[in-house]
Amino acid sequence: MAKTLIVFGSSTGVTEDVARSIGGSLEEAVVVNVTDWNEDSLKELDSFDLIVLGASTWGIGDLQDDWHVKLGLLENAPLAGKKVALFGTGDQESYPDSFVDALGILAEAAEKAGATIVGQTSTEGYTHEESRGVRDGLFLGLAIDQDNQGDLTPERISSWVSTITSAV
């Protein structure tokens, strides 16, 4: 099993809960709040086979506050040759034009640092209209809407974890 680092930013606890659920589904996972991530943390990235990044989308397409502060750190992280999987939380009914935009924001930063994004998922079953987190018709990672489709979250996590572990 791949050694996995999960870094999340959470304001209300939903994204943290998802991060911990993902971590519980993996044998060797370290779960870290992005507020605890710093320059020294970047030196440890090489010891991980897979890096999972998670964030919520706030308002109309805004990245979660803690990630917003650390985005520059991510953009300059030594991610060349690393596989990065993304998950995002949001509300597709209240914000159909910016649902999980955080996926796109994190993907752009990770790709700028040289990472390869893995774990794209289908947009089927969602009712959003537009998202920065969609590329070539697929979400750039796992999209979770705990407010409106919370009953689907466990199965979505399970399926996605299988996808990302097979990508490493």
N, C-alpha and C positions, 0 to 999 in steps of 0.2 A: 504494500500500500504506500502511496506517495505521502511524503511529509508535507502538510499543508498549513499555510499561514492564512488566517481569516482576519481581515482588518475591516471594521465597521464604524460608521458614525450614526448615532441614534439620538433623537431629541425626545421622543415619547416612549421609547422602549420597544416599539414594534420591530425595527430593524435589528436591534440587539437580540430579540427573541428569535428572529429568523437566523441570525448568525450563529447563535448557540444551537439551534436545531440542525443546521448544516454541520456544525462542528461535531455534534453528537452522532451524526451519520458517518463520520470519517474516523478511521482508526488512529491516525496520527495528525491531530489538528491542534493548533495553538490559536486561540481566539483573543484578539486584542482590540480595544477601543482606539480609534484613530487619535483621540486626545493624548494617548500614551505613546504615540508613534513619534520618533524624532530622528535626528541625524544618526545616532548610534544604532537605531533599529535598522537602518538601511544596510549596515555592515552585516547583519544577520540574514539578509534575504537570500544569499547564496546557499544557505543550508536547507532551503525549502524547494520542493519539486513543483509545487503549485501555490499560487497566491490568489486568494479570493478577496475581492473588494466589494463592500456593500454600503449603500447609502439610500436615504429617502430623498424624494423630491418634494420641495416645499413651494407653496404659492404657485405661481405660474412659471414652472421650469427652473426653480432655484435649487441649487445643491444644498444639502444639509449643512448647517453652520460649521460644525467641527471639521468636516471635509473641506469646506470652502477655505478655511484657514490653512489646511495642510496640502492643498492641491499642488502648490509649487514643489513641495517635498516629493510628491508622487511623480511629477513631471521630470524631476532630476534624479529619480531613483535608478539604481543599476539594474534595469530590467531586460537588457538585451539578451535574447535567447530564452527568456522566462515565459512560461505559460501563465496567463492571468484569466481568471473567471470572475464574472461580475454578477451581483444581484442587486435589485432595486425594489423599493417599496413605494407605493403611491396609491392614489384614489382616482381610478379611471372614470368614475361617474361625475365627480365634482370638477375634475381637471382633465377632460378628455383630450385637450390639445397639448398637454405637457406630461402625460402619464409616464412615469419612470424616466424622465429626461436625464436623471442622474446617471443612468447607464451610459448614455452618450458622452456625458461630461467626463466620467471616469475612464471610459474607453479611450477618448482622445488623449487624456493625460498619460495613461499607461502606454499607449502606442507611441507617443512622443518620446517616452523613455525606452522604447525598443521592445516592448512586450508583444507577444502574440495573444490575441483574445481567443479564448475557447469557451464552449458552453452556450452558444447561441440557442435560442428557443423559438418555437412557433408563436405567432401572434393570434392563432386561432383560439377562440374561447374568451377573448377580451373584447370590450366594447369601446375602447378608446378610438379617437379619430386621428391623432397624430402623436408622434413621439420622437424626440432626439435620440431615444434609446433603440430605435429601429434602423437597421441598415439592410438593404437588399431583401426586405420583406420579413426579416427575423429580428426578434429582440436580441440585443447584444449580450444578453445573459438571462438570468431568471427574473421574471417580473412577478411581484407579489402585490395583490390588492387585498389586504387583510380586512379592510372595511366592508367590501362588497362581495368578496369571494373567499373569505377566510376558510371555508370548508374545503376548498381545493388546495390549500397551502401544503398540508403534509404530503400529498401525492405529488405535487409539483416539485417539492424539495427532493423527495426520494428519486424521482425520475431524473432530475437535473444532476444530483450527486452521482448517479450512475454514468451520466454523460461526461461529466468533467473528470471523473476518475479514469475513465477509459481513454481520455485525451492525453494523459500524462505518460 
